[in-house]
C-alpha cells in the first residue's frame, strides 16, 4: 500500500498557517502523499460488483420511469429539472439495454467515482494511504452514497458533482493557484445541468472564503473566468427556464409548502442517519480538524460551508440529504486522525462490517420485497421500486371494461408521472395505448387530441380522488395490488372509469396541470 505511514494530516497541507488571512504570502504547498491507488481501486471494484449484482432486483424506481420518458422528449429543460439526467437515462438504455440493469450503469459508475473522489479529498488534506483507504471504505459503506448509487436520480450525479467541486475548492485553497477556478466553473456548469442545488454550494464557499480567508483566491480574473465558463455551460438550460417562466421555481415552492415542516423536523435525525450513525464521530473529528487544526487553516472555509448550508436548507424547508455531500467531505477529513489511532485496524473490522451490513440492508434491494417494512421506515425509496408491472396489469383489467367500439377514442389519464412512466414502459406489451398525465413535464407532452372523446380511464393513488372532479360518471373498475404487501405510494391505487370528458381536452388540460 502506497503511503501507509500516517502523519494525521501534517503532509500536503499548504504553506504557513498565516496564509489564511486577507493578504498572506504566495503559497508553496508541500507535496501531497502518494495516492493509495491499489486499495482504493479495490474498494471501488467491490462497489461496482455489488451495485451491478443488485441492479436487477425489484425494478425501476418511479423517478427512473419518468427519466426514461423525459429522455425520449429531449429538451434543454423540463419544468422540474435540467436536462442531464434524462439524457443520461436515454443514453444508458441505448448503450446497455432497455432494462433496470442497463439504465443503472451510469449510477454505478458515478457511485464508484464518488468513492474515489472521497479518497482524493482525504489525500488533498494530507491523509496518508491508510487514511485514503479508510475514506474510500467509509464512503462506500455510507447509506446515502449506496442508495443513490443503486438507481439513476438527479441526487446520484449531484453527490458526485458536489464532491468534485469540494475537491477542486480544496486544491484552490491549498495552492492559491487561481487557475483552478476554471475547473471549478466547469464542474459547476455541468452540475447545474443536472440540479440547481450545486449553486448553493458555490455561494456558501465564496461566502465562507470571504469571511474566513484566504481572500486572495477571490481576486484577479480567474474567479470571473470560472463564472463565465459555468454560465456558458448552464446557459441553454437557464434560457429554457426563463423562456418558460421559471417553472422549476414553482415546483420548488410547492414542494417547500407541502413538505417544509416535515423536512425541518427530520433534518437533524437525517444528518445522523444518512451516512451511518457509527460514522458521526469520524465526521466530527473531520470538522474539528478543519476548523481548529492550524496546519489546515486554509481549508476552514469548506468546513464552515456545512453549517451555513444547513441553516439555508432548514430555512427553505429543504430535504436533509441536500447537505450530505459536505458530510462526506468531513468524513474524509476525519479519516487521517482515525487512521493514526487504528494501530491495529483489524480489531475494528467487525464494527465496520456490522455498519456496512446495516447500511446495505437499508439502502440496497437485498431483502425480499415482502420484508421491506423496516428498511422503508428509513428509506422509503426501496418500496418505490416494487409493483409497477402490477400497476400495468391493473390498468389492463380496467381497460378491458371499456367497450371495444369505444377504445379507439378512449384515453388513459394518470395522476402522477410514476404511473404514466410505468404505463409507457409496461403498457405496450399489455395492449394499452399511450398514457397521458398533467403531472410535471408530462403536461407538456399532452394533451390528448380533442378527437379522443371517448371514455376516460383514470389511474390515481388510493387516497387522492381529486382527479375525478374533472369528470362525470366515474366508478372504480380495478385496484392495484403489488402482490408483496409493500405499502408504497401506489399500493391499492384505484383504476377509475369515467364518462367522456365534459370539455375538449385542449380546454380541459390547463386545469389538469400539476407542478408537485
C-alpha positions as CSV (number, residue, x, y, z in Angstrom):
1,X,0.0,0.0,0.0
2,X,1.4,3.4,-1.0
3,X,2.0,5.9,1.7
4,X,0.9,3.8,4.7
5,X,2.7,5.8,7.3
6,X,0.2,8.3,8.7
7,X,1.0,11.7,10.0
8,X,-2.5,12.7,11.0
9,X,-2.7,15.3,8.2
10,X,0.6,17.1,8.5
11,X,1.7,16.5,4.9
12,X,0.4,18.3,1.9
13,X,-1.3,21.0,4.0
14,X,-0.1,24.0,2.2
15,X,2.4,26.6,3.4
16,X,2.5,28.5,6.6
17,X,-0.7,29.0,8.7
18,X,-0.6,32.7,8.2
19,X,-1.9,32.5,4.6
20,X,-5.5,32.2,5.8
21,X,-5.8,36.0,6.2
22,X,-6.7,38.6,3.7
23,X,-3.3,39.0,2.2
24,X,-0.9,36.2,3.1
25,X,2.2,35.3,1.1
26,X,2.1,33.3,-2.1
27,X,1.5,29.6,-1.3
28,X,4.3,27.0,-1.7
29,X,2.4,23.8,-0.8
30,X,4.2,20.7,0.4
31,X,3.9,17.6,-1.9
32,X,0.9,15.5,-1.3
33,X,1.2,11.9,-0.1
34,X,1.2,9.2,-2.7
35,X,-2.3,8.2,-3.9
36,X,-3.3,4.8,-2.5
37,X,-4.2,3.5,-5.9
38,X,-4.3,-0.2,-5.2
39,X,-6.5,-0.3,-2.1
40,X,-8.8,2.5,-3.3
41,X,-9.2,0.7,-6.6
42,X,-10.1,-2.5,-4.8
43,X,-12.8,-0.7,-2.8
44,X,-14.1,0.9,-6.0
45,X,-14.2,-2.5,-7.7
46,X,-16.2,-4.0,-4.8
47,X,-18.7,-1.2,-5.1
48,X,-19.1,-1.8,-8.8
49,X,-19.6,-5.5,-8.4
50,X,-22.1,-5.1,-5.5
51,X,-24.2,-2.5,-7.3
52,X,-24.2,-4.4,-10.6
53,X,-25.2,-7.6,-8.9
54,X,-28.2,-5.9,-7.3
55,X,-29.2,-3.7,-10.2
56,X,-31.8,-6.2,-11.4
57,X,-33.5,-6.6,-8.0
58,X,-37.1,-5.3,-7.6
59,X,-37.5,-3.0,-10.6
60,X,-37.5,0.6,-11.8
61,X,-38.0,3.5,-9.3
62,X,-40.8,5.9,-10.2
63,X,-38.3,8.6,-10.9
64,X,-36.4,6.3,-13.3
65,X,-39.5,5.7,-15.2
66,X,-40.0,9.4,-15.5
67,X,-36.4,10.0,-16.7
68,X,-36.9,7.3,-19.3
69,X,-39.9,9.1,-20.7
70,X,-38.3,12.5,-20.5
71,X,-35.2,11.2,-22.3
72,X,-37.5,10.5,-25.3
73,X,-38.6,14.1,-25.2
74,X,-35.2,15.8,-25.4
75,X,-35.1,19.4,-24.4
76,X,-32.8,21.9,-22.8
77,X,-35.0,21.8,-19.7
78,X,-38.1,20.4,-18.0
79,X,-40.4,22.0,-15.6
80,X,-38.9,20.2,-12.6
81,X,-35.3,19.6,-13.6
82,X,-32.4,20.4,-16.0
83,X,-31.8,18.0,-18.9
84,X,-28.7,16.0,-17.9
85,X,-30.3,13.1,-16.0
86,X,-33.0,12.3,-18.6
87,X,-30.3,12.4,-21.4
88,X,-28.1,10.1,-19.3
89,X,-31.1,7.7,-18.9
90,X,-31.7,7.6,-22.6
91,X,-28.0,7.1,-23.5
92,X,-27.7,4.3,-20.9
93,X,-30.6,2.3,-22.3
94,X,-29.4,2.8,-25.8
95,X,-25.9,1.6,-24.9
96,X,-26.5,-1.0,-22.3
97,X,-30.1,-2.2,-22.9
98,X,-33.6,-1.2,-22.0
99,X,-33.7,-2.7,-18.5
100,X,-33.0,-1.6,-15.0
101,X,-29.5,-3.1,-15.2
102,X,-28.7,-1.2,-18.4
103,X,-30.2,2.1,-17.1
104,X,-28.2,1.9,-13.8
105,X,-24.8,1.6,-15.3
106,X,-24.1,5.3,-15.1
107,X,-25.4,5.4,-11.5
108,X,-23.0,2.6,-10.6
109,X,-20.0,4.4,-12.2
110,X,-21.0,7.7,-10.6
111,X,-21.1,6.0,-7.2
112,X,-17.7,4.4,-7.8
113,X,-16.3,7.8,-8.8
114,X,-17.7,9.3,-5.6
115,X,-15.8,6.7,-3.6
116,X,-12.6,7.5,-5.4
117,X,-13.1,11.3,-5.1
118,X,-13.6,10.9,-1.3
119,X,-10.2,9.2,-1.1
120,X,-8.7,12.1,-3.2
121,X,-10.2,14.6,-0.7
122,X,-8.5,12.7,2.2
123,X,-5.2,12.9,0.2
124,X,-5.7,16.6,-0.5
125,X,-6.0,17.2,3.2
126,X,-2.7,15.4,3.8
127,X,-4.1,11.9,4.6
128,X,-1.7,9.0,4.1
129,X,-2.5,5.9,2.1
130,X,-4.2,4.4,5.1
131,X,-6.4,7.5,5.6
132,X,-7.3,7.5,1.9
133,X,-8.3,3.8,2.0
134,X,-10.4,4.4,5.1
135,X,-12.1,7.4,3.4
136,X,-13.0,5.1,0.4
137,X,-14.2,2.3,2.7
138,X,-16.4,4.6,4.9
139,X,-17.8,6.4,1.9
140,X,-18.6,3.1,0.2
141,X,-20.3,1.9,3.4
142,X,-22.5,5.1,3.7
143,X,-26.2,4.8,3.3
144,X,-26.9,7.8,1.1
145,X,-24.0,7.0,-1.2
146,X,-25.1,3.4,-1.8
147,X,-28.8,4.4,-2.1
148,X,-28.3,7.0,-4.8
149,X,-25.7,4.8,-6.5
150,X,-28.2,2.0,-6.9
151,X,-30.5,3.9,-9.2
152,X,-30.5,6.8,-11.6
153,X,-31.5,10.1,-10.0
154,X,-30.5,13.7,-10.0
155,X,-29.1,13.1,-6.5
156,X,-26.8,10.4,-7.9
157,X,-24.9,12.9,-10.1
158,X,-25.4,15.8,-7.7
159,X,-23.4,14.0,-5.0
160,X,-20.5,13.4,-7.3
161,X,-20.6,17.0,-8.6
162,X,-20.5,18.4,-5.1
163,X,-17.6,16.2,-4.1
164,X,-15.6,17.1,-7.2
165,X,-16.3,20.8,-6.6
166,X,-15.3,20.4,-3.0
167,X,-12.0,18.7,-4.0
168,X,-11.2,21.5,-6.5
169,X,-12.0,24.1,-3.9
170,X,-9.6,22.5,-1.5
171,X,-7.0,22.4,-4.3
172,X,-7.6,26.1,-4.9
173,X,-7.3,27.0,-1.2
174,X,-4.2,24.8,-0.7
175,X,-2.2,26.0,-3.7
176,X,-3.6,29.5,-4.1
177,X,-3.5,29.0,-7.8
178,X,-6.4,30.9,-9.3
179,X,-6.4,28.8,-12.4
180,X,-8.3,26.2,-10.5
181,X,-11.4,28.4,-10.8
182,X,-11.7,27.2,-14.4
183,X,-12.1,23.6,-13.3
184,X,-14.5,24.7,-10.6
185,X,-16.5,26.6,-13.2
186,X,-16.6,23.5,-15.5
187,X,-17.9,21.3,-12.7
188,X,-20.4,23.9,-11.6
189,X,-21.7,24.4,-15.1
190,X,-22.2,20.6,-15.7
191,X,-23.6,20.3,-12.2
192,X,-26.2,23.0,-12.9
193,X,-27.3,21.0,-16.0
194,X,-28.2,18.2,-13.5
195,X,-29.5,20.1,-10.5
196,X,-29.5,23.7,-9.4
197,X,-28.7,22.8,-5.8
198,X,-25.0,22.9,-6.5
199,X,-25.3,26.7,-6.9
200,X,-25.9,26.8,-3.1
201,X,-22.5,25.1,-2.5
202,X,-20.5,27.6,-4.6
203,X,-22.3,30.5,-2.9
204,X,-21.6,29.1,0.5
205,X,-17.9,28.5,-0.3
206,X,-17.5,32.0,-1.7
207,X,-19.2,33.4,1.5
208,X,-17.0,31.4,3.9
209,X,-13.8,32.2,1.9
210,X,-14.7,35.9,2.1
211,X,-15.3,35.6,5.9
212,X,-12.5,33.3,6.9
213,X,-9.9,33.7,4.1
214,X,-7.8,33.3,2.2
215,X,-9.5,36.1,0.3
216,X,-6.6,36.3,-2.1
217,X,-8.2,33.5,-4.1
218,X,-11.2,35.6,-4.8
219,X,-9.1,38.3,-6.5
220,X,-7.9,38.6,-10.1
221,X,-9.5,37.4,-13.3
222,X,-9.8,33.7,-12.6
223,X,-13.0,33.7,-10.5
224,X,-14.7,35.6,-13.2
225,X,-13.4,33.3,-15.9
226,X,-14.8,30.3,-13.9
227,X,-18.1,32.0,-13.6
228,X,-18.3,32.8,-17.3
229,X,-17.5,29.1,-18.1
230,X,-20.2,27.9,-15.7
231,X,-22.8,30.2,-17.2
232,X,-21.8,29.2,-20.7
233,X,-22.3,25.5,-19.9
234,X,-25.6,26.0,-18.0
235,X,-26.8,28.9,-20.2
236,X,-29.0,26.9,-22.5
237,X,-31.0,25.4,-19.6
238,X,-31.3,28.8,-17.9
239,X,-32.5,30.3,-21.1
240,X,-35.1,27.5,-21.4
241,X,-36.3,28.1,-17.8
242,X,-36.5,31.9,-18.4
243,X,-38.5,31.4,-21.7
244,X,-41.0,29.1,-19.9
245,X,-41.5,31.4,-16.9
246,X,-39.1,29.6,-14.5
247,X,-41.4,26.6,-13.7
248,X,-38.8,25.0,-11.6
249,X,-39.2,27.7,-9.0
250,X,-42.9,26.9,-9.0
251,X,-42.1,23.3,-8.3
252,X,-39.6,24.1,-5.6
253,X,-42.1,26.5,-3.9
254,X,-44.8,23.8,-4.0
255,X,-42.5,21.1,-2.5
256,X,-41.4,23.5,0.2
257,X,-45.0,24.3,1.1
258,X,-46.1,20.7,1.1
259,X,-43.1,19.1,2.9
260,X,-41.2,22.0,4.5
261,X,-42.3,21.4,8.1
262,X,-41.8,17.7,7.9
263,X,-38.3,18.2,6.3
264,X,-37.3,20.6,9.1
265,X,-38.4,18.2,11.8
266,X,-36.5,15.3,10.2
267,X,-33.4,17.3,9.3
268,X,-31.2,16.6,12.3
269,X,-32.0,12.9,12.6
270,X,-31.4,12.5,8.9
271,X,-27.9,14.1,9.2
272,X,-27.1,11.3,11.7
273,X,-28.6,8.6,9.6
274,X,-27.8,9.4,6.0
275,X,-24.2,8.2,6.2
276,X,-24.3,5.9,9.3
277,X,-24.7,6.7,13.0
278,X,-21.4,5.0,13.6
279,X,-19.6,7.5,11.3
280,X,-20.8,10.6,13.2
281,X,-17.6,10.6,15.4
282,X,-15.5,10.5,12.3
283,X,-17.3,13.4,10.7
284,X,-17.0,15.4,13.9
285,X,-13.2,14.6,14.0
286,X,-13.0,15.9,10.5
287,X,-14.9,19.1,11.4
288,X,-12.5,19.7,14.4
289,X,-9.5,19.0,12.2
290,X,-10.6,21.5,9.6
291,X,-11.8,24.3,11.9
292,X,-9.2,24.0,14.7
293,X,-6.1,22.4,13.3
294,X,-3.5,25.1,12.4
295,X,-2.0,23.0,9.7
296,X,-5.3,23.0,7.8
297,X,-6.3,26.6,8.5
298,X,-6.5,27.1,4.7
299,X,-9.3,24.5,4.5
300,X,-11.5,26.1,7.1
301,X,-14.0,27.6,4.6
302,X,-15.0,24.2,3.3
303,X,-15.9,23.1,6.9
304,X,-17.7,26.3,7.6
305,X,-19.8,25.9,4.5
306,X,-21.5,22.9,6.1
307,X,-23.3,24.7,8.9
308,X,-24.1,27.6,6.7
309,X,-25.8,25.3,4.2
310,X,-27.6,23.5,7.0
311,X,-29.1,26.9,8.1
312,X,-30.1,27.7,4.5
313,X,-31.7,24.3,3.9
314,X,-33.6,24.4,7.2
315,X,-34.9,27.9,6.4
316,X,-36.1,26.8,3.0
317,X,-37.6,23.6,4.2
318,X,-35.3,21.5,2.0
319,X,-34.6,17.9,2.4
320,X,-31.9,16.6,4.7
321,X,-29.9,14.8,2.0
322,X,-29.1,18.1,0.4
323,X,-26.1,18.6,2.7
324,X,-24.8,15.0,2.7
325,X,-22.0,15.7,0.2
326,X,-20.3,18.0,2.6
327,X,-20.7,15.4,5.3
328,X,-18.8,13.1,3.1
329,X,-16.0,15.7,2.9
330,X,-15.9,15.9,6.7
331,X,-15.9,12.1,6.8
332,X,-12.9,12.0,4.5
333,X,-11.2,14.7,6.6
334,X,-11.7,12.7,9.8
335,X,-10.0,9.6,8.4
336,X,-6.5,10.9,9.0
337,X,-6.8,11.1,12.8
338,X,-8.8,7.8,12.7
339,X,-6.0,6.1,10.7
340,X,-3.5,7.4,13.2
341,X,-5.4,5.8,16.1
342,X,-6.1,2.5,14.4
343,X,-2.7,0.9,15.1
344,X,-4.4,-2.5,14.8
345,X,-7.2,-1.8,12.3
346,X,-8.3,-5.5,12.2
347,X,-9.8,-5.1,15.7
348,X,-12.3,-2.6,14.2
349,X,-13.2,-4.8,11.2
350,X,-16.3,-6.4,12.9
351,X,-17.6,-2.9,13.7
352,X,-17.2,-1.7,10.1
353,X,-18.6,-4.9,8.8
354,X,-21.7,-4.5,11.0
355,X,-22.1,-0.9,9.9
356,X,-21.8,-1.9,6.3
357,X,-24.3,-4.8,6.6
358,X,-26.9,-2.5,8.2
359,X,-26.3,0.2,5.5
360,X,-26.7,-2.4,2.7
361,X,-30.0,-3.7,4.2
362,X,-31.4,-0.1,4.4
363,X,-30.0,1.3,1.1
364,X,-30.0,-1.6,-1.3
365,X,-32.5,-4.2,-2.5
366,X,-31.2,-7.3,-0.7
367,X,-34.3,-8.3,1.2
368,X,-37.4,-10.0,-0.3
369,X,-40.0,-7.3,-1.2
370,X,-42.3,-8.7,1.5
371,X,-39.7,-7.8,4.1
372,X,-39.3,-4.1,3.2
373,X,-41.4,-2.6,6.0
374,X,-38.4,-2.0,8.3
375,X,-36.0,-0.6,5.7
376,X,-38.8,1.6,4.3
377,X,-39.1,3.3,7.7
378,X,-35.6,4.9,6.9
379,X,-35.5,4.7,3.1
380,X,-39.0,4.7,1.6
381,X,-37.4,4.7,-1.9
382,X,-36.9,1.0,-1.6
383,X,-40.6,0.4,-1.8
384,X,-41.0,2.7,-4.8
385,X,-39.1,0.1,-6.9
386,X,-41.8,-2.6,-6.4
387,X,-45.1,-3.1,-8.2
388,X,-45.0,-1.2,-11.5
389,X,-45.8,-4.2,-13.7
390,X,-48.7,-5.0,-11.3
391,X,-50.0,-1.5,-11.8
392,X,-49.9,-2.0,-15.6
393,X,-51.8,-5.3,-15.1
394,X,-54.5,-3.5,-13.1
395,X,-54.8,-0.8,-15.8
396,X,-55.2,-3.6,-18.4
397,X,-58.1,-5.0,-16.3
398,X,-59.6,-1.6,-16.2
399,X,-59.1,-1.1,-20.0
400,X,-61.0,-4.3,-20.6
401,X,-64.0,-2.7,-19.1
402,X,-64.0,-0.1,-21.9
403,X,-66.3,-1.3,-24.7
404,X,-64.2,-2.3,-27.7
405,X,-66.1,0.0,-30.0
406,X,-65.1,3.0,-27.8
407,X,-61.4,2.1,-27.2
408,X,-60.1,3.9,-30.3
409,X,-61.2,7.2,-28.8
410,X,-60.7,6.4,-25.1
411,X,-57.9,7.9,-23.0
412,X,-55.8,6.7,-20.1
413,X,-55.0,9.6,-17.7
414,X,-52.7,9.2,-14.7
415,X,-52.4,11.4,-11.6
416,X,-48.6,11.3,-11.5
417,X,-45.5,10.8,-13.6
418,X,-44.6,7.5,-12.0
419,X,-47.9,5.9,-13.1
420,X,-47.5,7.4,-16.6
421,X,-43.9,6.2,-16.8
422,X,-44.9,2.7,-15.8
423,X,-47.6,2.6,-18.5
424,X,-45.1,4.0,-21.0
425,X,-42.7,1.2,-20.1
426,X,-45.1,-1.8,-19.5
427,X,-48.3,-0.8,-21.3
428,X,-47.5,-1.6,-24.9
429,X,-46.8,-5.3,-24.1
430,X,-50.3,-5.4,-22.5
431,X,-52.0,-3.8,-25.4
432,X,-52.5,-0.4,-23.7
433,X,-52.5,2.9,-25.5
434,X,-50.1,5.8,-24.7
435,X,-50.9,7.3,-21.3
436,X,-51.3,11.0,-20.5
437,X,-50.8,12.9,-17.4
438,X,-50.9,16.6,-16.2
439,X,-48.1,16.0,-13.7
440,X,-44.7,17.8,-14.2
441,X,-43.4,17.7,-17.7
442,X,-45.9,15.1,-18.8
443,X,-48.3,18.0,-19.1
444,X,-46.1,19.4,-21.8
445,X,-46.3,16.2,-23.8
446,X,-50.1,16.3,-23.8
447,X,-53.0,16.9,-24.1
448,X,-54.8,14.1,-25.9
449,X,-56.2,15.2,-29.2
450,X,-59.8,16.6,-29.0
451,X,-60.9,13.8,-31.2
452,X,-60.3,11.4,-28.3
453,X,-63.8,12.0,-27.0
454,X,-64.4,8.5,-25.6
455,X,-64.4,7.2,-22.0
456,X,-61.5,8.2,-19.7
457,X,-59.7,5.6,-17.6
458,X,-58.1,7.3,-14.6
459,X,-55.2,6.0,-12.6
460,X,-54.7,7.6,-9.2
461,X,-53.4,6.8,-5.7
462,X,-55.9,5.4,-3.3
463,X,-56.2,8.5,-1.1
464,X,-56.1,11.1,-3.9
465,X,-59.6,11.3,-5.6
466,X,-59.2,14.9,-6.8
467,X,-58.8,13.8,-10.4
468,X,-62.4,12.6,-10.6
469,X,-63.8,16.1,-10.0
470,X,-63.0,17.0,-13.6
471,X,-65.1,14.2,-15.0
472,X,-68.5,12.6,-14.6
473,X,-69.9,9.1,-14.2
474,X,-66.8,7.8,-12.5
475,X,-66.7,4.4,-10.8
476,X,-63.8,2.1,-9.8
477,X,-63.2,-0.9,-12.0
478,X,-59.8,-2.2,-10.7
479,X,-57.3,-1.8,-7.9
480,X,-53.6,-2.2,-7.8
481,X,-52.0,-4.9,-5.6
482,X,-48.3,-5.3,-5.9
483,X,-48.5,-8.8,-4.5
484,X,-45.9,-8.3,-1.8
485,X,-47.8,-6.3,0.7
486,X,-45.4,-3.4,0.2
487,X,-47.0,-0.2,1.5
488,X,-45.7,2.1,-1.2
489,X,-47.4,5.1,-2.8
490,X,-49.2,3.0,-5.5
491,X,-50.4,0.1,-3.3
492,X,-54.2,-0.1,-3.6
493,X,-54.2,2.7,-6.3
494,X,-57.6,3.0,-7.9
495,X,-58.4,2.4,-11.6
496,X,-61.5,4.5,-12.3
497,X,-63.6,4.5,-15.5
498,X,-65.3,7.8,-16.3
499,X,-67.6,9.1,-19.0
500,X,-66.1,11.1,-21.9
501,X,-64.6,14.5,-20.9
502,X,-67.1,17.3,-20.4
503,X,-65.0,19.7,-22.4
504,X,-62.5,19.3,-25.2
505,X,-59.1,18.2,-24.0
506,X,-57.4,21.4,-25.2
507,X,-59.6,23.5,-22.9
508,X,-59.6,21.0,-20.0
509,X,-55.9,20.4,-20.0
510,X,-54.7,23.6,-18.1
511,X,-56.9,22.6,-15.1
512,X,-55.2,19.2,-15.0
513,X,-51.7,20.5,-14.8
514,X,-49.8,19.8,-11.5
515,X,-46.4,21.0,-10.6
516,X,-46.0,18.9,-7.4
